[in-house]
């Protein structure tokens, strides 16, 4: 099934979106800025991200080249994989921790809804 067919489906029967777990959909679109289908593709990817509930669409800045794709990847990593630094405490023991990516907030209501 094409992405367009997937997005135009009526109802949510058999649709894997939104995810049944906390997560993000991150799309890296590698295309030249003068590609005639880029605007259509980016719009479809944004609709897909909206269906997923959370995420982003990244495209290279400027002309398509190795350096522009590397810059896009670096930008995505800086935005999406920010590390979390904190301290775990258990009684008199403490330990500094760094988690990457940052943990997502989860609630009991979300977990129960996802189990249903």
Z-matrix of the N, CA and C atoms (Angstrom, degrees):
N
C 1 1.440
C 2 1.530 1 107.94
N 3 1.304 2 116.29 1 138.22
C 4 1.459 3 120.37 2 178.77
C 5 1.528 4 109.38 3 -78.29
N 6 1.323 5 115.47 4 163.82
C 7 1.469 6 120.56 5 177.91
C 8 1.522 7 110.10 6 -61.56
N 9 1.330 8 117.08 7 -39.83
C 10 1.460 9 121.09 8 179.55
C 11 1.530 10 110.85 9 -62.70
N 12 1.333 11 117.84 10 -43.43
C 13 1.464 12 121.36 11 177.48
C 14 1.527 13 110.80 12 -62.82
N 15 1.311 14 116.05 13 -42.34
C 16 1.462 15 121.41 14 179.00
C 17 1.523 16 110.83 15 -60.11
N 18 1.322 17 116.78 16 -44.85
C 19 1.463 18 120.80 17 -177.93
C 20 1.526 19 112.60 18 -71.61
N 21 1.323 20 117.72 19 -27.15
C 22 1.460 21 121.54 20 -178.59
C 23 1.522 22 113.45 21 -90.43
N 24 1.323 23 117.33 22 1.40
C 25 1.460 24 121.50 23 178.32
C 26 1.516 25 110.59 24 -60.17
N 27 1.310 26 117.32 25 140.76
C 28 1.458 27 120.42 26 176.20
C 29 1.518 28 108.82 27 -93.49
N 30 1.334 29 116.23 28 137.93
C 31 1.455 30 120.36 29 -178.06
C 32 1.511 31 111.40 30 77.52
N 33 1.301 32 115.51 31 174.56
C 34 1.465 33 121.00 32 -178.32
C 35 1.517 34 111.87 33 -110.21
N 36 1.320 35 117.88 34 17.44
C 37 1.446 36 121.11 35 -177.23
C 38 1.531 37 110.88 36 -63.56
N 39 1.325 38 116.45 37 118.76
C 40 1.448 39 121.05 38 178.39
C 41 1.520 40 114.72 39 74.66
N 42 1.321 41 117.89 40 8.75
C 43 1.463 42 121.50 41 -178.67
C 44 1.537 43 109.29 42 -83.75
N 45 1.312 44 117.62 43 129.65
C 46 1.468 45 119.84 44 179.22
C 47 1.534 46 113.40 45 -82.37
N 48 1.331 47 117.10 46 6.78
C 49 1.462 48 120.92 47 -178.37
C 50 1.512 49 109.97 48 -121.22
N 51 1.314 50 120.03 49 143.59
C 52 1.450 51 126.03 50 -4.78
C 53 1.528 52 111.08 51 -67.35
N 54 1.310 53 115.55 52 161.92
C 55 1.453 54 120.73 53 -179.10
C 56 1.521 55 110.45 54 -61.54
N 57 1.313 56 117.09 55 150.18
C 58 1.462 57 121.61 56 177.97
C 59 1.530 58 111.21 57 -87.48
N 60 1.300 59 116.80 58 10.88
C 61 1.462 60 123.63 59 -179.83
C 62 1.520 61 108.08 60 -141.29
N 63 1.335 62 118.50 61 159.35
C 64 1.464 63 119.12 62 177.95
C 65 1.528 64 109.86 63 -66.88
N 66 1.303 65 117.00 64 126.39
C 67 1.454 66 119.73 65 -179.46
C 68 1.519 67 111.47 66 -174.72
N 69 1.316 68 115.38 67 173.10
C 70 1.453 69 123.17 68 179.74
C 71 1.511 70 109.07 69 -126.59
N 72 1.326 71 115.62 70 150.85
C 73 1.460 72 121.48 71 172.83
C 74 1.524 73 107.04 72 -107.57
N 75 1.322 74 116.57 73 115.69
C 76 1.459 75 121.83 74 -178.66
C 77 1.530 76 107.72 75 -112.84
N 78 1.334 77 115.79 76 123.21
C 79 1.466 78 121.56 77 -178.04
C 80 1.521 79 108.77 78 -112.38
N 81 1.323 80 116.23 79 127.94
C 82 1.457 81 122.31 80 174.43
C 83 1.526 82 106.87 81 -110.93
N 84 1.306 83 116.54 82 108.50
C 85 1.462 84 122.34 83 -176.58
C 86 1.533 85 108.48 84 -96.89
N 87 1.319 86 116.32 85 110.34
C 88 1.456 87 121.11 86 -179.12
C 89 1.519 88 108.21 87 -99.64
N 90 1.326 89 114.86 88 99.95
C 91 1.472 90 120.61 89 -178.57
C 92 1.520 91 108.83 90 -153.35
N 93 1.308 92 115.15 91 154.85
C 94 1.472 93 120.51 92 176.64
C 95 1.526 94 109.03 93 -71.22
N 96 1.331 95 117.56 94 142.54
C 97 1.469 96 119.70 95 -178.71
C 98 1.523 97 113.38 96 -63.80
N 99 1.332 98 118.13 97 -21.00
C 100 1.469 99 120.40 98 179.10
C 101 1.524 100 112.40 99 -94.19
N 102 1.324 101 118.02 100 7.60
C 103 1.462 102 121.89 101 176.84
C 104 1.525 103 108.44 102 -65.92
N 105 1.339 104 118.56 103 124.53
C 106 1.470 105 120.72 104 -175.85
C 107 1.533 106 113.84 105 -63.36
N 108 1.322 107 118.42 106 -24.00
C 109 1.460 108 120.53 107 -178.82
C 110 1.521 109 113.39 108 -94.67
N 111 1.321 110 117.93 109 1.32
C 112 1.465 111 120.66 110 -176.58
C 113 1.529 112 111.79 111 -62.47
N 114 1.326 113 118.27 112 -45.76
C 115 1.474 114 119.38 113 -176.99
C 116 1.525 115 111.02 114 -64.25
N 117 1.335 116 117.60 115 -38.07
C 118 1.468 117 120.46 116 176.74
C 119 1.517 118 110.85 117 -65.59
N 120 1.328 119 116.80 118 -44.52
C 121 1.461 120 121.35 119 -179.17
C 122 1.525 121 111.19 120 -63.48
N 123 1.330 122 117.20 121 -44.68
C 124 1.465 123 120.68 122 -179.48
C 125 1.530 124 110.05 123 -63.34
N 126 1.328 125 117.63 124 -40.22
C 127 1.470 126 120.63 125 177.74
C 128 1.530 127 110.58 126 -62.29
N 129 1.332 128 117.04 127 -41.22
C 130 1.469 129 120.41 128 178.35
C 131 1.527 130 111.14 129 -67.04
N 132 1.325 131 117.13 130 -41.27
C 133 1.468 132 119.84 131 178.00
C 134 1.525 133 110.89 132 -63.68
N 135 1.328 134 117.11 133 -37.99
C 136 1.474 135 119.82 134 178.36
C 137 1.527 136 110.83 135 -66.24
N 138 1.335 137 117.26 136 -38.11
C 139 1.476 138 119.85 137 175.65
C 140 1.521 139 110.25 138 -63.66
N 141 1.331 140 117.05 139 -39.45
C 142 1.457 141 121.90 140 178.47
C 143 1.526 142 110.29 141 -62.93
N 144 1.324 143 116.82 142 -43.75
C 145 1.463 144 121.35 143 177.87
C 146 1.531 145 110.11 144 -63.31
N 147 1.335 146 117.51 145 -39.59
C 148 1.468 147 120.80 146 176.92
C 149 1.519 148 111.11 147 -61.65
N 150 1.333 149 117.49 148 -40.39
C 151 1.461 150 121.08 149 177.25
C 152 1.524 151 111.16 150 -64.59
N 153 1.323 152 116.61 151 -35.47
C 154 1.465 153 120.87 152 179.98
C 155 1.525 154 111.35 153 -70.66
N 156 1.333 155 116.78 154 -23.32
C 157 1.458 156 120.11 155 177.61
C 158 1.514 157 113.72 156 100.26
N 159 1.311 158 118.01 157 -32.82
C 160 1.455 159 120.77 158 -179.31
C 161 1.520 160 108.59 159 -155.98
N 162 1.320 161 116.08 160 143.71
C 163 1.455 162 120.31 161 178.44
C 164 1.512 163 111.01 162 149.98
N 165 1.330 164 115.31 163 -173.27
C 166 1.457 165 121.42 164 -178.10
C 167 1.526 166 110.29 165 -148.09
N 168 1.328 167 114.33 166 162.21
C 169 1.463 168 122.00 167 174.09
C 170 1.524 169 106.89 168 -119.32
N 171 1.310 170 116.89 169 126.73
C 172 1.466 171 121.81 170 179.70
C 173 1.529 172 109.08 171 -115.13
N 174 1.336 173 115.81 172 138.00
C 175 1.465 174 121.24 173 174.53
C 176 1.525 175 108.03 174 -131.66
N 177 1.353 176 117.96 175 151.93
C 178 1.461 177 120.09 176 -179.53
C 179 1.529 178 111.35 177 -65.82
N 180 1.317 179 115.83 178 146.15
C 181 1.468 180 121.88 179 175.55
C 182 1.526 181 108.25 180 -86.32
N 183 1.306 182 117.51 181 134.42
C 184 1.459 183 121.53 182 176.17
C 185 1.515 184 111.97 183 74.21
N 186 1.324 185 115.67 184 -160.44
C 187 1.466 186 121.89 185 -177.57
C 188 1.525 187 110.85 186 -64.50
N 189 1.331 188 115.62 187 147.40
C 190 1.455 189 120.69 188 179.78
C 191 1.525 190 109.74 189 -72.15
N 192 1.322 191 115.00 190 118.72
C 193 1.465 192 121.02 191 178.57
C 194 1.520 193 107.70 192 -154.59
N 195 1.305 194 115.62 193 171.10
C 196 1.459 195 120.07 194 178.05
C 197 1.524 196 110.38 195 -58.80
N 198 1.315 197 117.40 196 -43.25
C 199 1.465 198 119.92 197 -177.96
C 200 1.529 199 112.00 198 -68.48
N 201 1.346 200 118.87 199 -35.29
C 202 1.470 201 119.50 200 179.44
C 203 1.527 202 110.99 201 -71.01
N 204 1.342 203 117.22 202 -34.98
C 205 1.462 204 120.12 203 176.63
C 206 1.523 205 110.15 204 -69.98
N 207 1.335 206 117.72 205 -40.05
C 208 1.459 207 120.67 206 176.52
C 209 1.525 208 110.90 207 -62.64
N 210 1.320 209 117.08 208 -39.93
C 211 1.464 210 121.05 209 178.32
C 212 1.528 211 110.66 210 -65.19
N 213 1.333 212 117.48 211 -39.93
C 214 1.464 213 121.29 212 176.89
C 215 1.525 214 110.60 213 -62.20
N 216 1.334 215 116.73 214 -44.86
C 217 1.469 216 121.00 215 179.24
C 218 1.529 217 110.90 216 -62.62
N 219 1.326 218 116.21 217 -42.63
C 220 1.464 219 120.31 218 179.41
C 221 1.525 220 110.67 219 -64.35
N 222 1.331 221 116.81 220 -43.10
C 223 1.460 222 121.57 221 178.45
C 224 1.523 223 110.83 222 -61.65
N 225 1.331 224 116.43 223 -44.11
C 226 1.461 225 120.74 224 178.71
C 227 1.522 226 111.01 225 -61.77
N 228 1.312 227 117.35 226 -44.54
C 229 1.457 228 121.06 227 179.95
C 230 1.528 229 111.48 228 -63.14
N 231 1.320 230 117.31 229 -40.09
C 232 1.465 231 120.79 230 179.72
C 233 1.523 232 111.58 231 -66.81
N 234 1.331 233 116.76 232 -34.75
C 235 1.465 234 120.55 233 -178.84
C 236 1.530 235 111.48 234 -81.79
N 237 1.326 236 117.11 235 -45.37
C 238 1.460 237 121.48 236 -170.86
C 239 1.531 238 114.59 237 -89.47
N 240 1.311 239 117.77 238 -23.32
C 241 1.455 240 119.81 239 -174.36
C 242 1.520 241 112.41 240 -120.85
N 243 1.317 242 115.57 241 46.48
C 244 1.454 243 121.35 242 175.99
C 245 1.528 244 107.43 243 -68.55
N 246 1.305 245 117.15 244 133.12
C 247 1.460 246 119.09 245 -178.50
C 248 1.522 247 110.87 246 -81.74
N 249 1.317 248 114.84 247 151.23
C 250 1.454 249 123.24 248 178.22
C 251 1.518 250 107.32 249 -107.95
N 252 1.310 251 116.43 250 128.55
C 253 1.463 252 120.23 251 177.83
C 254 1.518 253 108.25 252 -117.30
N 255 1.323 254 115.45 253 130.12
C 256 1.456 255 120.23 254 -178.81
C 257 1.507 256 110.50 255 -154.79
N 258 1.309 257 115.50 256 -174.43
C 259 1.456 258 122.17 257 -179.67
C 260 1.517 259 108.98 258 -126.91
N 261 1.325 260 116.08 259 127.72
C 262 1.459 261 121.44 260 173.61
C 263 1.524 262 107.89 261 -92.08
N 264 1.311 263 116.31 262 134.40
C 265 1.460 264 121.09 263 179.46
C 266 1.516 265 109.20 264 -128.78
N 267 1.312 266 116.08 265 131.37
C 268 1.459 267 122.38 266 176.00
C 269 1.523 268 106.90 267 -139.93
N 270 1.327 269 115.91 268 101.70
C 271 1.460 270 119.84 269 -175.96
C 272 1.514 271 109.81 270 66.20
N 273 1.331 272 116.57 271 -122.71
C 274 1.466 273 121.30 272 -179.74
C 275 1.533 274 112.15 273 -92.95
N 276 1.325 275 117.51 274 -2.96
C 277 1.460 276 121.21 275 -179.13
C 278 1.522 277 110.37 276 -93.01
N 279 1.317 278 115.82 277 136.09
C 280 1.465 279 120.71 278 174.97
C 281 1.525 280 108.66 279 -134.82
N 282 1.316 281 114.73 280 151.11
C 283 1.456 282 119.79 281 178.76
C 284 1.517 283 108.71 282 -149.81
N 285 1.316 284 116.04 283 133.72
C 286 1.453 285 120.35 284 175.43
C 287 1.531 286 108.26 285 -79.73
N 288 1.359 287 115.99 286 138.13
C 289 1.460 288 121.10 287 -179.08
C 290 1.525 289 109.76 288 -130.94
N 291 1.314 290 115.38 289 151.19
C 292 1.459 291 122.61 290 172.81
C 293 1.516 292 106.91 291 -127.95
N 294 1.328 293 116.26 292 124.21
C 295 1.458 294 121.76 293 -179.98
C 296 1.521 295 109.29 294 -117.96
N 297 1.314 296 115.94 295 135.30
C 298 1.456 297 120.42 296 178.06
C 299 1.523 298 108.25 297 -141.53
N 300 1.308 299 119.51 298 121.72
C 301 1.455 300 128.40 299 1.69
C 302 1.522 301 111.43 300 -75.10
N 303 1.317 302 115.84 301 169.51
C 304 1.448 303 122.31 302 178.69
C 305 1.522 304 109.41 303 -59.34
N 306 1.328 305 118.45 304 136.81
C 307 1.468 306 119.97 305 179.05
C 308 1.526 307 110.96 306 -61.32
N 309 1.324 308 115.87 307 143.18
C 310 1.459 309 120.99 308 177.14
C 311 1.522 310 109.43 309 -85.08
N 312 1.319 311 116.15 310 145.83
C 313 1.447 312 121.02 311 177.91
C 314 1.521 313 108.19 312 -71.71
N 315 1.306 314 115.93 313 133.11
C 316 1.453 315 121.21 314 178.62
C 317 1.513 316 108.17 315 -130.34
N 318 1.309 317 116.18 316 142.54
C 319 1.460 318 119.42 317 178.52
C 320 1.518 319 108.96 318 -124.55
N 321 1.311 320 115.82 319 161.76
C 322 1.454 321 120.85 320 179.78
C 323 1.525 322 110.09 321 -62.84
N 324 1.337 323 118.05 322 -37.76
C 325 1.460 324 121.87 323 179.35
C 326 1.528 325 110.26 324 -62.32
N 327 1.336 326 117.36 325 -41.71
C 328 1.463 327 120.88 326 178.54
C 329 1.517 328 110.20 327 -64.16
N 330 1.329 329 116.83 328 -43.76
C 331 1.465 330 120.35 329 -178.77
C 332 1.521 331 110.91 330 -64.31
N 333 1.337 332 117.50 331 -41.18
C 334 1.462 333 120.58 332 179.38
C 335 1.519 334 111.33 333 -66.87
N 336 1.345 335 117.29 334 -39.43
C 337 1.456 336 120.78 335 178.93
C 338 1.526 337 110.32 336 -63.99
N 339 1.329 338 116.81 337 -38.45
C 340 1.452 339 120.25 338 -178.31
C 341 1.526 340 112.07 339 -71.57
N 342 1.340 341 117.86 340 -25.87
C 343 1.442 342 121.10 341 178.61
C 344 1.520 343 112.02 342 -76.98
N 345 1.332 344 116.31 343 -24.94
C 346 1.474 345 120.92 344 -176.88
C 347 1.507 346 112.40 345 -70.62
